Amino acid sequence: MHEIRVATERGSVLTGVLFSSEKSKGTDTVMISITGIHGNFYSNPFYYNFGDTLNGGGFDFIYAQTNDAFGEIPTVNIKTGKEEIIGSWNERFSYTDEDIEAYLNFAEQAGYKYIILAGHSLGANKVIYYLSRHHDERVKKFFLLSPANLTYMMSGVTGREKFIIKSMVEHGRGGDMLPFPFMGWVNCIAYTAYDWQFSGILNNVFVEPDRDFSQCEKITHSGALLIGTYDNFTYGDPAGFLRNINNHIPTANENNLIFIEGTGHTYQQKHQETAEKILEQIKIWKS
């Protein structure tokens, strides 16, 4: 396990972790897992289980930390040479393509021939967005881990707060910090909150079957979707939520749905079971 640094087109450097061991030495297969908001090792320790378990099965794993894995991440922009602070406080959803591309480029340059593009929570939404726009032949399969229902996440944002967000952007103050934590827990600039609330860029999965699934409908890859049966972002029906997403993917009949019983959005008490299910699926693909 060692740190990797990948540069994005905009110059920001993202810091990830490559899990590789003697058992996986020489493998042509890697699973890249795109993180969600605040989806770091501290809040999502299951990444250790994923990496160690896949290594034990002969495959490599990349914890692909993106712009919003922490509230603030100090780094240096390789284009400007200047120190910068990135994070959930100033993320723009339009960075999604660049962030994923940076990790795919790293994997390609490292010699991996079989790349599984995964994402957890908002990271899964990012994978959907990317694959709807890029039919990237480097990606052999996708793995959507508990996609984020943004409608549910933003249900507590008040009308007054929405007005403030829109007003700040419209009056040229999009780069200023909001005077309140967005969704009650994200301290961010108005542009970031606007992307969440109004852009629709990553608001691509829903409980209702008749919502805008246009991104899912453009995916040409096949893969697997996984969720905990207690996931509380789904209005009480995680299995129905996952099936509804898959029903809108053209490769639905080829995809495998995996349900982790008795656990929630971050697989509490079921980290190892989840890791083993992922490994089992990869072995099926590679057999």
JOTAMO-V980611 format. One record per backbone hydrogen bond with DSSP energy under -0.5 kcal/mol. CO is the residue of the C=O (numbers start at 1). NH is the residue of the N-H. E is the energy in kcal/mol with one decimal. If there is no record, write none. Layout:
((CO/NH/E) (CO/NH/E))
This chain:
((2/18/-2.9) (4/16/-2.4) (6/14/-3.1) (8/11/-1.6) (11/78/-2.5) (12/8/-2.7) (12/14/-0.5) (14/6/-2.8) (14/16/-0.6) (16/4/-2.6) (17/19/-0.6) (17/63/-2.7) (18/2/-2.0) (18/20/-0.7) (19/61/-1.8) (21/25/-0.6) (22/25/-0.7) (24/27/-2.2) (28/113/-1.5) (28/114/-2.9) (29/60/-2.1) (30/32/-0.6) (30/116/-2.7) (31/33/-0.6) (31/62/-3.0) (32/34/-0.7) (32/118/-3.6) (33/64/-2.2) (34/120/-2.2) (36/39/-2.3) (38/40/-1.6) (40/44/-2.8) (44/47/-1.7) (45/48/-1.6) (45/49/-0.8) (46/50/-2.6) (47/51/-2.6) (48/52/-2.7) (49/53/-2.5) (50/54/-2.5) (51/55/-2.2) (52/56/-2.1) (53/57/-1.2) (54/59/-2.9) (55/58/-1.6) (60/31/-1.7) (61/19/-3.6) (61/63/-0.5) (62/33/-2.9) (62/64/-1.0) (63/17/-1.9) (63/65/-1.3) (64/35/-1.9) (66/69/-1.7) (68/38/-3.1) (70/88/-2.3) (71/89/-1.4) (73/86/-2.4) (75/84/-3.0) (76/78/-0.5) (77/81/-2.6) (82/77/-2.8) (84/75/-2.8) (84/86/-0.6) (86/73/-3.6) (87/90/-1.5) (87/91/-0.6) (89/189/-2.7) (92/95/-2.3) (93/96/-1.7) (95/99/-2.6) (96/100/-2.4) (97/101/-2.7) (98/102/-2.2) (99/103/-1.4) (100/104/-2.4) (101/105/-2.8) (102/106/-1.9) (103/107/-2.4) (104/108/-2.6) (105/109/-2.7) (106/110/-1.7) (107/112/-2.0) (108/111/-1.4) (113/115/-0.6) (114/30/-2.1) (114/116/-0.5) (115/117/-0.6) (115/140/-2.9) (115/141/-1.1) (116/32/-2.8) (116/118/-0.8) (117/143/-1.8) (118/34/-2.8) (119/145/-2.7) (120/123/-2.5) (121/124/-1.3) (121/125/-1.3) (121/148/-0.9) (122/126/-1.9) (123/127/-1.9) (124/128/-2.3) (125/129/-2.4) (126/130/-2.8) (127/131/-2.9) (128/132/-1.7) (129/133/-0.7) (130/133/-1.2) (130/134/-2.1) (134/136/-1.7) (136/139/-1.2) (138/115/-1.0) (138/140/-0.6) (141/117/-2.4) (142/224/-2.0) (143/119/-1.7) (143/145/-0.7) (144/146/-0.7) (144/226/-2.9) (145/121/-2.4) (148/150/-1.3) (149/152/-0.5) (149/153/-2.2) (150/154/-2.4) (152/155/-1.5) (154/157/-1.7) (158/162/-2.3) (159/163/-2.2) (160/164/-2.1) (161/165/-2.4) (162/166/-2.4) (163/167/-2.6) (164/168/-2.6) (165/169/-1.9) (166/170/-2.6) (167/171/-1.6) (168/173/-3.2) (169/172/-1.6) (173/176/-1.8) (174/191/-2.7) (176/190/-2.2) (181/184/-2.0) (182/185/-1.8) (182/186/-2.3) (185/187/-0.6) (186/182/-2.7) (186/188/-0.7) (188/178/-2.7) (189/193/-1.9) (190/194/-2.6) (191/195/-2.2) (192/196/-1.9) (193/197/-2.9) (194/198/-3.2) (194/199/-1.3) (195/200/-0.7) (202/204/-1.8) (208/211/-1.0) (211/213/-1.3) (213/217/-2.2) (215/218/-1.4) (216/219/-1.5) (216/250/-0.6) (222/142/-1.3) (223/256/-1.8) (224/144/-2.7) (225/258/-3.0) (226/146/-3.3) (227/260/-2.5) (228/231/-1.8) (231/234/-0.8) (234/237/-1.1) (237/241/-2.4) (238/242/-2.4) (239/243/-2.4) (240/244/-2.4) (241/245/-1.9) (242/246/-2.5) (243/247/-2.5) (244/248/-0.6) (245/248/-1.5) (246/249/-1.9) (248/250/-0.5) (249/252/-2.0) (251/254/-2.1) (251/255/-1.1) (252/255/-0.7) (256/225/-2.4) (258/227/-1.9) (258/260/-0.5) (259/261/-0.8) (260/229/-2.4) (260/263/-0.8) (263/230/-3.1) (264/267/-1.4) (267/270/-2.4) (270/274/-2.5) (271/275/-2.2) (272/276/-2.5) (273/277/-1.9) (274/278/-2.0) (275/279/-2.4) (276/280/-2.4) (277/281/-2.0) (278/282/-2.3) (279/283/-2.4) (280/284/-1.7) (281/285/-2.2) (282/286/-2.1) (283/287/-0.8) (284/287/-0.7))
